[in-house]
């Protein structure tokens, strides 16, 4: 069933993404363990819609590769 999506949280300062995730229903708006959900919901954008779960996971991985991860020194995302 194509109910998954890929989303990004954007920084207030410059509009760049600081987190990429996949979800369904209201996942993008619920608390996360390692990263805060933007108070300003206009800073949550949906990059991909109507995906099967495996395609959403694949797209999430691709976006994380594109922007890179801070914890391993490859980019700007707080994804672990």
C-alpha positions in Angstrom: 0.0 0.0 0.0 1.4 3.4 -1.0 0.9 5.3 2.3 4.5 6.3 3.2 6.3 9.6 2.6 9.7 11.2 3.1 10.0 14.5 4.9 12.6 17.0 6.0 12.9 19.4 8.9 14.3 22.8 7.9 16.5 25.1 9.9 14.9 28.5 10.8 18.2 30.3 10.1 18.8 29.4 6.5 16.1 26.9 5.4 18.6 24.0 4.9 17.4 20.6 6.1 18.7 19.3 9.5 16.8 16.0 9.5 15.3 13.6 6.8 12.8 10.9 7.8 10.2 8.5 6.4 6.8 8.1 7.9 3.1 7.6 7.5 0.1 9.2 9.0 1.3 12.1 11.3 4.9 10.8 12.0 6.5 14.0 10.7 4.8 15.9 13.5 5.4 13.5 16.4 8.4 13.8 18.8 11.7 12.0 17.9 14.3 10.6 20.2 17.4 12.5 18.8 16.0 15.5 17.0 13.4 18.1 17.8 10.3 18.7 15.6 10.1 22.3 14.4 7.6 24.3 16.3 6.9 26.2 13.0 5.2 23.4 10.9 6.0 25.4 7.7 9.6 24.1 8.4 8.4 20.5 7.8 8.4 19.7 4.1 7.3 16.5 2.3 9.9 15.5 -0.3 8.1 12.3 -1.6 4.5 11.1 -1.3 2.4 8.0 -1.9 5.3 5.5 -1.5 5.5 1.8 -0.6 7.5 1.4 2.6 10.5 -0.1 0.9 10.6 2.8 -1.7 10.2 5.4 1.2 13.2 3.8 3.0 15.2 3.8 -0.2 14.4 7.5 -0.9 15.2 8.4 2.8 18.6 6.8 2.4 19.2 8.7 -0.9 18.3 12.1 0.6 20.6 11.4 3.6 23.4 10.5 1.3 22.8 13.7 -0.7 22.9 16.0 2.3 25.3 14.0 4.5 25.5 13.4 8.2 27.1 15.7 10.8 28.1 12.8 13.1 30.3 11.2 10.5 31.5 14.5 9.0 29.9 14.1 5.6 27.3 16.9 5.7 24.6 18.9 7.5 22.0 16.4 8.8 21.5 15.2 12.4 20.4 11.8 11.3 22.2 8.9 13.0 
